[in-house]
Structures are given as structure tokens and as C-alpha cells.
Amino acid sequence: MAAKHVAVLMGGWSAEREVSLRSGAACAAAAERAGYRVTRIDVTRDIAAVLTALKPDVALNVLHGRPGEDGALQGMLEILGIPYSHSGVLASSVAMQKDLAKPLLKAGGVPVPEGKVVSRHEAAKAHVLERPYVIKPIAEGSSVGVFIVTREHEHPPQELTRPDWAYGEQLLAERYIPGKELTCAVMGDKALGVIEIVPTVKFYDYEAKYAPGGSKHLLPAPVSSEIYEEARRLAVAAHRALACRGVTRADFRYDDSLPGTKGLVCLEVNTQPGMTETSLVPELAAHAGISFEQLVAWMIEDASLDR
């Protein structure tokens, strides 16, 4: 029986291009070790023509940001009839738009931070929430374009007025939640473990996420069993609330000064989580006894249409 032909889609043109290339290279190598026939594709705007000519059995989508994470690539793959990994068109689109995802998460019983949508010029002119608060793009990942405004910041971030600002005119302003940074992956309908992320810098930004030594990952997270299991439960609830498929990762803040589970809040669901050598999902899978090759093979075999 011929080996399944897998097109590993990576790169693209988003702000997360470099980490996507690293994720794609790691996944392609793992897929080859698992016995698949692999074609590596650095996605450009002629991707539909490339895939039409290539005719792969499966597309392993390892793009981060647009167009691989917002439903656009998923829609194209649906039209071409190529089964693909991760979430489908609607779930990808909604999860990417944080302002749309929040009410759905809330309706699904998942607590989210208080906040509102503001224009970037409004956010630069005056404080849009009581300090401390967070300003973030509505549809970016990897902490790209995120600012934490503390009580010490007399003025809002003036970087928002820069002419080369590339992260959208509308932003999300949210109450800052002190405490621990937790994350939990979901594989199919099952939660894996919970990691506490401890940045070695002031803020867990793009560099801290992907540079070796930029953060410490504590696995299992050193929290009470009640909080640990609640994070796992909420990760699955968030996955289902957005109708996700395949592998996702839910990110949380946990204010341990509040009683019980009241301090646990979901920031977002990542439908295309990183797959680099420093990424969280492979680490969580390994902790559950799932090797990187097994994780990648699972994503390939889980691929389908009408997701």
C-alpha cells in the first residue's frame, strides 16, 4: 500500500511566518519518520494552483495567523476537496476573531476577561479602561502587537499611531488579570495536561514564546488539583464552544488571590498552535506519553473535510 502523500503547508505571509516555517519543518520531518510521503510547501498566493497540480492525499496545515488560521485556507481546501488538519472554516474564523469568540466562549460556560473593542487611535489618545489593562489586535496570535498598560504608564501606548502599524484598526482592550499563565491542549475531545508558563522576561511576548530560554514551562503546573482539573475541563469546553476539531490550545490567566476557581479565565483558543522545538503542545503530548511523531501522525489521520 502506497504511503499517504502529505502536503505540509507552512510559512505564508503573516507576522508569524518565521515560527510557521519552524513548525512546518519539524512536522514534515516527523511525518517522514512516521512513514508518510511528504511535500513541503512555503505557502504563497498561488497555493490553490500548487495544490491542484500536486494532488496530495492530505494537507497538514501548519500556518499561523492569516490566511492559514482564519478560515481562508480551510475554505480553499474544502473547494479543492483536500482533507486537512485542525479546525474547519467556521471554527477557525471565529477563534481568530477574538471579539467574536468571547461571547461564544461565555455562552459555553467558559469565563473570559471583561473588555471592549476600540479603535487604535482611540486607544492611543486616552486610557480606554481603568489601569492595568491589555491592548491586543483582534486577529493576531503569538502576542504580536500586544501591550500591557500598567498603573505606572501615564499615557497609553503611542506605538499604536505609527504609520507602519500592521495589526488592524480595531483592537481589543481587556482587564489585566494578575497571577499565573496557564495553558492546556485538547487533542480530539480529550484534554492533555496543564503547563504554567513563567517568562524569563517581563512579558510573555513573541520572543519569549519562541526563543530558547525565553520562558520556563512547569509541567505539571504547580497549582491545586482543583485548578488543574478545572483548566482541563474549560479547555475542552472552549474547544467545543467554538466547534473546533483536531488539536487546539486554550490559554488561561489564573489569579490565585481569588477563592476556588473564580480566578481562572480563558484568554483565547489557538486553533493552529505552534509545533516548534519550544512549543507547548508537543511538550504536553510528550507528558501524556505521545511522541512528536505520534502527534503528527494523529493530526494527519484526523484530517477530513466538512470540519
N, C-alpha and C positions, 0 to 999 in steps of 0.2 A: 504494500500500500504506500503510495507516494506521500512524502511529508507535506503537511499543510503549509501553504505559502502565505507568509505573514508580511504585510507591509507595515513597517514601524514608522509612524508619522511623527515628526519631531521638528523643532526649530520654529518655523513661522516668522512672523514679523512683530510680535507683541513685545512689551517691555520685559517679558520673561523668556525671551528667545534663548539666551545662553544656558539657563538652567534646563530648558526643554531639550536642548541638544545633549546635555549631560545625562538627563533622564533617558532619552532615546537610545543613546549609545549603550548605557547599562542594560536596558531592557532588550535591545537587539542581541547583545552578546549572550544574555541569559537565555533568550529564546533559541538561539543556535545551540547552546549547550543542552537545552531540553529536547533537541532533535527537530526543530522546525526549520523550514527553508525561509530565509529572511531577506527582505529588501529594505534597506534604509532609505528614507525619503525626507530630505530637508524641504518642508512644505513651502511652496511659492504659490502665486495666484493662479497658476495653470494646473493646480493639483487635480482637478477633475479630469483633464486630458491625460495627465500622467497615470492616474489610476485606471482610466478606461483602457489605456494601452497595456498596462501591467496585468490587469485582471487577477488580483490576489484573492485568496480564499477569505482572508480576514484582514481588517485594519486594526492594528494596535495603536490607539490614539494616545500619544504621549506629549501632546501640545499643552502648554499652559497659557492662560489668557486667550485673547481673541486671535483667530477665529475657531480655535480648537476646543474652547471651554464654554462658549456662549451659545451653542446650538447650531451655529452656521455650518461647521464642518459636518456635524451629525446629520443635518438636513441634506447636505450634498451626498453623504454616504447612503442615506435612505433612497435617494433618487437613483444612485448608481447600483443599488442592490448589493452593497458590500457589507457584510456583518461587521460590527465594530464593538470595541470595548467601552466600558464605563457607561455613563448615563445617556439617555436619549435626548431628543431635541428640546422638549419642553422643560424637563428637569434641569438640563444644562443651562438653558436660557434663564430660567427663574433663579437658580442658585447663583449665577453670575451677577444678577441684578440684586444687590443686597437690599435695596428698598422694597423690592417685590417679595424677596424671600422671607423677610422678617414677619410680615403678617401671617404667612402660611406656617412658619415655624411656631408662632404663637398659638395659632389655631390648632396645631398638632400637640399642644401641651408642652412646648419647649420654650423656656424663658429666654428672652432676648433683651439687650440693653435698650434703655429709653433713648430716643433721639429723633432727629428730623432731617429732611432733605433741605439743603441750602445751596445757593449759587456760590461759586468760588469767589466772586467779587464781594458778595455779602459777607462771606466767611473771613475775607481779608480786611474788611472795613471795620468790623467790630466783633467782639466775642458773641457768638451765636448761642452759647449755652453758658451756664454758670461753670466756672473753672473748678476742678480739672475736667477736660473733655477731650475727645478724639475726633479729628477730622480725617476722613478717608474717601478715596474715589468710590463711586457706586459700583463700578465694574472692573476692578483690577484685583490682582492677588499678590502674594509674596510681600505684603506690606509696602508695595510700591505706592508712593505719594501719600503716605500716612504721616500725620503729625499728632503728637501728644502735647496738648496745651495745658501747662500746669499753673498753679496759683502764682508762680514766680514770673510767668510770661505776662508782662503788662499789655502787650499788643498781640493780636492774632498773627498767624504765620503770613509774612509778606511774600513768601515764595509763591503763593497762590496767584499773585498778579503777574508773574513772569510771562513774557510773550511766548516763550517756548514750552509753557505748561501743556502737557500732552495727555492728561488723565481725565478729561471731561469737564464740562461747565457746571454740572450738578454734583454735589458732594454729600456725604452722609456725616452728620455731626451726632456723636453719641456720648453719653455719660461715661467718663473714665471709671473703670472698675479696678480697684486696687487688689493686690493679692497674687495668686499663683496663675501661671499659664499652663493649661492642661489641654491635651489633645487625645482623641480616640478614633481609631479607624474602624470602618464597617466593611466587611467582605461578604457580599451577598446579603444575607439578612442577619449576620452574626457579628457582634461587636468583638474586637480584639481587646488588647489591654489599654491602659491609660498611661501616658507619659507626662511628667512635669518638665517643662522647658525652662531652663534657667539661663538667661542670656549672660554672656561674659562682657556685654556692653550695656549701656543704659537702656536701650530699646531693642527688642527682637525684630530688627529690620531685615531687609533683603540680604545684606552681608552676613548678619548673624545667622540667618537661616541656612545659607549655602556655603559659607567659608568654613573650612575645617577649624575647629576651636572657637567658632563664633557663639556657640551655646553648649550647655551641658544638658543631656537628656537623662532624666531619672526615671527608670523603668524597673519595677512598677512605681508609679507616682507615690511619694510618701504622704498620702492623705488617708483619712479614716476609710474603713471598708464601706461605710455608708456612702461617702462621697465618691469613692472609686466605682461602686456599682451603679450609682445614680448617673455618673458621667457616661458609663457604658449604655445604660438604658436610654438616656437622652440622645446619644449618638445614633442609635437605631431609630428612635422616634423622629429625629431630624431627617435621617435618610428616607424614611417612609413619608414624612410630611411633604417633601419635595418630589416624591415619586422617583427617587434615584435608583440606579442599577449598578451592578459591579462593585467596584471599590470606591469608597468615599472616606473623607476625614473631617470630623467635626472638631472645631476649635472652641475652647471654653476659657472664661476667666472665673476664678474662684476666690471670692472674698471670705477668708476664713475667720473674719471678725463677726460674721453673722451666724445665727444659730442654725443647726441642722443643715439642710441642703439649700437654704434660701440664698446663699451667696454664689451658687453655681449658675452661670449664664452662658448661653451659646452665642458666640460671635458670628460664626458662619459655617457653612458646609462647603468643602472643596470637592468638586466632582472630578477633578483631574489632579490629584495630589502628586507631589514630587516623588520621583523614583531615582534620585541620585544616591551616591555613596553615603551622603549625610542625611538622607531623607527619613522621615518619621514612619511612614507606612511599612517599608521593608524591615525596619527595626522592630515594629510592633508584630509583624508577621513572624519574624525570627523568634521573638519571645514566645509566640504561640506554637513553635515547632515547625513553622512553614518556611522553607528555604526560599531565597530570592528566585531561583529557577522555578520552584513550585508555584510561587505567587504569580510570576509572569505567565506560566503555562495556564494557571487558573483563569487569568484575565483573558487569554486568547480563547480558551474553550468556552468561556462565559459569553463571548461576543455573539451578538444577534442583531436583527433588525426589529423595527417597531418597539424600541426600548422606552 
